[in-house]
Amino acid sequence: MIEIPDNERNKDRNNLFIIDGTANPAPLGLLAFGMTTVLLNLHNAGYFGLGSMIMAMGIFYGGLAQVVAGIMEWKKKNTFGTTAFCSYGFFWLSLVALLILPGLGLAQASGSLEMASYLFMWGLFTAVMFAATLKLNRALQFVFATLAILFFLLALGDFTGSALITKIAGYEGIICGLSAIYAGLAQVLNEVYGAEKLPL
């Protein structure tokens, strides 16, 4: 961050300007979200179990890395980015906590209705965030639209106990995660090359 010196600032506070020299944190947040989402939904689609690999990604990349990206967005005065990345970062941390706390004897395991309610609330939040993306780019619109659908499908799967709905949600979630990975990498490549190599 580059600021006007104090002596210049005091001349005319109305003409204060700040040049933002910090990096764009959105690719970090999108990649952390996207890669963790793909891996979790490979599990939901039935390809492997819910093991330490997903838990570790949920804590450190999907969780902590997104919170860091959200704090960096706050520094850039980006309310949408701060709200999205911090919220979904803490979603991942809370999801891991829901899974490991019962095993540690610290809480009772959540039932299907509780998990359906949890996922439905995240779907509702995401649907409203999707409305905000209508002022942003197509890539983010696709990410948030498919994410809202994913949460509602997972909620429905838990509510009905349908393994088929959860499996369908898994495939839909893989698409959602891949779209977030695309959006993140597109921003990196476009910035590096100084031109739109991948459209957003």
N, C-alpha and C positions, 0 to 999 in steps of 0.2 A: 504494500500500500504506500503510495507516494503522496505526501501532503505538502501544502503550501507552508513555508516557515512561519513561525509565530509573528514576526514583525510584519510580514505581508498580510497575515490573517487579520491583524488588528487594524489595518488601514480601512478595510471595508468588509465587514463580516457577511454582508449580503452577496459578495462575489466569491466567497470561499468555494473552491472546487477540489475534488479528490479524484485522482487517477487510480483506477483499480488495476493493480498489477498482479493480482493473485490468479491462480489457475482455476479452471472450470471444474467444480467438484461433481457435476452431474454424471459424467461417465463412471466414476468410482461407484456412486450410489446405484446407478442402473445395472452395472456389471455385478455388483454384490447381490443385488436383488435377483437379477436374471439367472445367474449361475446357480444360486441356492434354490431358486424356484424350480429350475429344470431338474435338479437332482432329487428334490423332495417328490416331484410329480412323476419321476421315473419309478419311485417307490409306490406312489398311488396307482400307477398304471400296472403295477404287479411285477416289475422287473427285478427288484431286490428288496430286502427287508429294511426296517427302520433302524439302522445301526449307528455306530460312532461317527462315520463319515458325514452323514447328514446332520447329526447333532453338532459336530465341530464346525461345519459350514454355517449352521444356523446361529451359533454363538459368535464366531469370529468374523465371518465375511458378510453373511446376510444380516447379522445383528450389529456388531460393533462398527464395521466399516460403513454401514449406512448411517449410523448415528454420527460418525465423524463427518461424513459427507453433508449431513443435515446441518451440523454446526458450521461447516464451511459455507453453506448456502446462506445461513443467517448472517455471516460476515458480509456477504454480498447483498444483503437486504432482499433476499428472495424468499418471501413468505411461503409460496407454494413448495419450493424445493425443501425448505426447512421442515415444513409440516409433513410432506411426503416421506422424505428419507428418515427423519427421526421416528416418525410413526411406524413405518414398516421395519425399521431396525429394531424397535422395541417389540414389534409383533413377533419377529423371529426369536428374540430373547424370551418373550413370554411363552411362545409355543414350546420351546425347549424346556422351560421351567414346568409347563403343564405335563410334559412327558417324564421328566426325571424326578420331580418332587415326590410323587407317590412311591417310587422305587427307593427313595432315601428315607421313607417313613415320615416325611414332613407335611404331607397333605393327603387327603383322600383323592383317589383317581376320579377325574371328571367323567360323568356319564354321557351318553349319546345326546341327550337333550341339552346338556350344558355345553358340549362342544358345538352343537348345531347353533346355539344362541351366540356363542363366541364368534364363530365363523360368519354368521349372519350380520352381526354388528360390523365386522370388518368389511363385509360386502357393501353394507349401507354407506360406510365411510368412503369406500373406494368409488361408489357410484357418484357421490357428490364431488369427489376429486376429479372424476372423469368429466363432469360438467365444466370444471375449470380448464381442462385441457382443450376444450373447444376453442379457446383463445390462443392455444399453443400449436405445436406441429402435429402432423398426422401420425408420426411414429409414437409419440406419447399418447395420443388418442387411442391408438390400437392397444398399447400396453395396458392402459387403465380400463379400457372396455373389456378386454379379455380377462383382466385380473378381477373385476367385479363379477363377471360370469363365473370365474373359478371359485371365488368365495361362496357364491350362492349355490353352485353345484355341490361343493364340499359340505355346506350346511345341510342341503337336501339329502345328501348321502348319509350323513350322520343321523338326521331326523328320521329317515325311513329305514335305515339299516341296510340300504341297498348297496351291495358290493359293485354292481354294474354301474350305478351312478358315480360312485367314487372312482371307478376305473375310467369312465368317460371324462370325469374331472381331471384325472391324471394326464390324459392326452391333451386336453384343452390347456392345462397348466404348463405342459412342455412348450406349447405354442406361445403362450404368454411369456414364459421365461426367455425363450429364444428371441422374441420381439424386443425385450428389454436389453438383451445382449447386443442385438443389432443397433438399437438406439444409442447405447453407450459407445460401442466401437465406431459407429458412424461419426460421432462427435469428435472422437480422438483423431481419426484419419482425416476428417475434413479440416481440423485445426492444424494438424501437422503439415498437410499439403497446401493449406491456404486456399482451398477450393472445394466445392461440393463433389466429393468422390462418391459418397453414398447419400442418397436423398433422405431428408427427414420430413 
